[in-house]
Amino acid sequence: MAVALSPLTSVCQQSGNTTLPAGTPLPVQLTGHRAMRVGEAIRAELLYPVYQDNELVLPAHTTVTGTVVALTPDRKRRNGARLRADFTPFHTPVVRFDSIVGPDGSLTPMTTADGFDGAPIYRVVRAPTPQGGFFGQYWRIGLGYLDNIIQAVIGPDKGDRLLQFIYGQLPYHPERIQKGTAWTIETTSPLSIAPLAAQPVQPEVRPSRFRLLRTKTLTPDAGAADTGSRPTWILQAYLTDAISSETSAPNQAIHATVAEPVLDPDGRVVVPTGSILTGTVTQARPARHFDRAGVLRFSFSEIKLPDEEAQTVRTTLAGADSAGGEGLNINSEGEVQPKPQDKILIPALLILLASRPMDHDHGNHRAGKNAGASSGLGLITLIVGVAARQPNFATGIGAYSAALSVYPRYIGKGAAVAFPKDTRIVIQTTATRSVSLKPDPKQP
């Protein structure tokens, strides 16, 4: 079967506007820190380009504007913070975007659904099979912590990070919406966009958003790699079904929509935007206590191109966006599970600090020992622990801090794996028939 489409050598050379249908996902990311208050104006930029009918309509980094329309209590964060002597009334902003800023500064009105539960988005890529066993795993975890510390000290915005660290030591501090917070919003009505100036299509290479120096990057926009007579394509797609290790079940049907056209080396479209991937959840194991993390695996077995019959394909999950942190792993078989957290270094350090005030064999540096033991809960407990001049009291604070570290690592429920609707995923797809997913040879 062939895809009868014209070559895509330039973008949007059309006389009229392009209309994006209602329900188009728009992943946007905040470009600066903003105050946590209702009515606050916000500016964000698109994380990915938006295509319609295989033509670029909105390039990546297009600016959108909106406002904070409500604040909702973040009860989970509040409860966790209070256990650590932080009584800040944390909130989650509800945002609404209402316009797109053009290259010339013009505003295009739009209507979107509200954005909830904003969080930084990181591209998780498939990792090689780990080597080195137990000790190798913890060596890599240690290197990861070291990388993060180095980046925090020498990376951009280090002054701001220091200020936020100081705020974090206080029992109450100002709230803000962090730079990099992202939402995937959907348009609620058709959106008419003026055509872009003609420009060549240059596949954008998006590096991993991991800060860890040893995380490999993926170039998902590369075209096809021939495997014998069967081409292998890297597809950018949006999940149209929410899936989770907690709520999904094996054999649950799932779907994804191709977000960007895939071109062959001659610039012809072989996989159009709007193509539908159909598959199933193959494994879903909920998170359990004693830090047993959730596990999720899914794959797609069919792809349906517009105006074509469904075709059988073999797929592997090559990457996915993860909201809220860098804590997911994708192994070589496409299985997704949370990264193992350090169970030794941090608890051992806190236990050691907690025991120091009871050690009377090495001089009389009691104030320093009390300060180290009582510093785990912030500035107030540090001051109280030193002022009390009681080793037992400082040790008690230190033991409580160590217990807060030990519980989630050894006793508490492990982390779940969840991909909400409109999560951006990267799929490596190989057609099972040599005639599938090939452009029309009659095209120029």
Secondary structure as the mmCIF struct_conf table of DSSP 4:
data_model
#
loop_
_struct_conf.conf_type_id
_struct_conf.id
_struct_conf.beg_label_comp_id
_struct_conf.beg_label_asym_id
_struct_conf.beg_label_seq_id
_struct_conf.end_label_comp_id
_struct_conf.end_label_asym_id
_struct_conf.end_label_seq_id
STRN STRN1 ALA A 2 VAL A 3
BEND BEND1 THR A 9 VAL A 11
BEND BEND2 SER A 15 GLY A 16
STRN STRN2 THR A 18 LEU A 20
HELX_LH_PP_P HELX_LH_PP_P1 PRO A 21 PRO A 21
TURN_TY1_P TURN_TY1_P1 ALA A 22 GLY A 23
STRN STRN3 PRO A 25 LEU A 30
BEND BEND3 THR A 31 GLY A 32
STRN STRN4 ARG A 34 ALA A 35
BEND BEND4 MET A 36 ARG A 37
TURN_TY1_P TURN_TY1_P2 VAL A 38 GLY A 39
STRN STRN5 ALA A 41 LEU A 46
BEND BEND5 LEU A 47 TYR A 48
STRN STRN6 VAL A 50 GLN A 52
TURN_TY1_P TURN_TY1_P3 ASP A 53 ASN A 54
STRN STRN7 GLU A 55 LEU A 58
TURN_TY1_P TURN_TY1_P4 ALA A 60 HIS A 61
STRN STRN8 THR A 63 PRO A 73
HELX_RH_AL_P HELX_RH_AL_P1 ARG A 75 LEU A 83
TURN_TY1_P TURN_TY1_P5 ARG A 84 ALA A 85
STRN STRN9 HIS A 91 VAL A 101
TURN_TY1_P TURN_TY1_P6 PRO A 103 ASP A 104
BEND BEND6 GLY A 105 GLY A 105
STRN STRN10 LEU A 107 PRO A 109
STRN STRN11 THR A 112 THR A 112
HELX_LH_PP_P HELX_LH_PP_P2 ALA A 113 ASP A 114
STRN STRN12 GLY A 115 GLY A 115
BEND BEND7 ASP A 117 ASP A 117
STRN STRN13 ALA A 119 ALA A 119
STRN STRN14 ILE A 121 VAL A 125
STRN STRN15 ARG A 126 ARG A 126
HELX_LH_PP_P HELX_LH_PP_P3 ALA A 127 PRO A 130
BEND BEND8 GLY A 132 GLY A 132
HELX_RH_AL_P HELX_RH_AL_P2 GLY A 133 ILE A 154
BEND BEND9 GLY A 155 GLY A 155
TURN_TY1_P TURN_TY1_P7 PRO A 156 ASP A 157
HELX_RH_AL_P HELX_RH_AL_P3 LYS A 158 GLY A 168
TURN_TY1_P TURN_TY1_P8 GLN A 169 GLN A 169
BEND BEND10 LEU A 170 TYR A 172
STRN STRN16 ARG A 176 ILE A 177
HELX_LH_PP_P HELX_LH_PP_P4 GLN A 178 GLN A 178
TURN_TY1_P TURN_TY1_P9 LYS A 179 GLY A 180
STRN STRN17 ALA A 182 GLU A 186
STRN STRN18 THR A 187 THR A 187
BEND BEND11 THR A 188 SER A 189
STRN STRN19 LEU A 191 ILE A 193
HELX_LH_PP_P HELX_LH_PP_P5 ALA A 194 ALA A 198
TURN_TY1_P TURN_TY1_P10 LEU A 213 ARG A 214
HELX_LH_PP_P HELX_LH_PP_P6 THR A 215 THR A 217
TURN_TY1_P TURN_TY1_P11 PRO A 220 ASP A 221
STRN STRN20 ALA A 224 THR A 227
TURN_TY1_P TURN_TY1_P12 GLY A 228 SER A 229
STRN STRN21 ARG A 230 LEU A 239
BEND BEND12 THR A 240 ASP A 241
STRN STRN22 ILE A 243 SER A 244
TURN_TY1_P TURN_TY1_P13 SER A 245 THR A 247
TURN_TY1_P TURN_TY1_P14 PRO A 250 ASN A 251
STRN STRN23 ALA A 253 VAL A 258
BEND BEND13 GLU A 260 GLU A 260
STRN STRN24 VAL A 262 LEU A 263
TURN_TY1_P TURN_TY1_P15 PRO A 265 ASP A 266
BEND BEND14 GLY A 267 GLY A 267
STRN STRN25 VAL A 269 VAL A 271
TURN_TY1_P TURN_TY1_P16 THR A 273 GLY A 274
STRN STRN26 ILE A 276 ARG A 285
STRN STRN27 ARG A 288 ARG A 288
TURN_TY1_P TURN_TY1_P17 HIS A 289 ASP A 291
STRN STRN28 ARG A 292 ARG A 292
STRN STRN29 VAL A 295 LYS A 304
TURN_TY1_P TURN_TY1_P18 PRO A 306 ASP A 307
BEND BEND15 GLU A 308 GLU A 308
STRN STRN30 GLN A 311 ALA A 323
BEND BEND16 GLY A 324 GLU A 326
STRN STRN31 LEU A 328 ILE A 330
TURN_TY1_P TURN_TY1_P19 SER A 332 GLU A 333
STRN STRN32 VAL A 336 PRO A 338
HELX_LH_PP_P HELX_LH_PP_P7 LYS A 339 ASP A 342
BEND BEND17 LYS A 343 ILE A 344
HELX_RH_AL_P HELX_RH_AL_P4 LEU A 345 SER A 355
HELX_RH_3T_P HELX_RH_3T_P1 ARG A 356 MET A 358
BEND BEND18 ASP A 361 HIS A 362
TURN_TY1_P TURN_TY1_P20 GLY A 363 ASN A 364
HELX_RH_AL_P HELX_RH_AL_P5 ARG A 366 SER A 374
HELX_RH_3T_P HELX_RH_3T_P2 SER A 375 LEU A 377
HELX_RH_AL_P HELX_RH_AL_P6 LEU A 379 ALA A 388
TURN_TY1_P TURN_TY1_P21 ARG A 389 ARG A 389
HELX_RH_AL_P HELX_RH_AL_P7 PRO A 391 VAL A 406
HELX_RH_PI_P HELX_RH_PI_P1 TYR A 407 ILE A 411
BEND BEND19 GLY A 412 GLY A 412
HELX_LH_PP_P HELX_LH_PP_P8 LYS A 413 ALA A 416
STRN STRN33 ALA A 418 PHE A 419
TURN_TY1_P TURN_TY1_P22 LYS A 421 ASP A 422
STRN STRN34 ARG A 424 ALA A 431
BEND BEND20 THR A 432 ARG A 433
TURN_TY1_P TURN_TY1_P23 SER A 434 LEU A 437
STRN STRN35 LYS A 438 PRO A 439
TURN_TY1_P TURN_TY1_P24 PRO A 441 LYS A 442
#
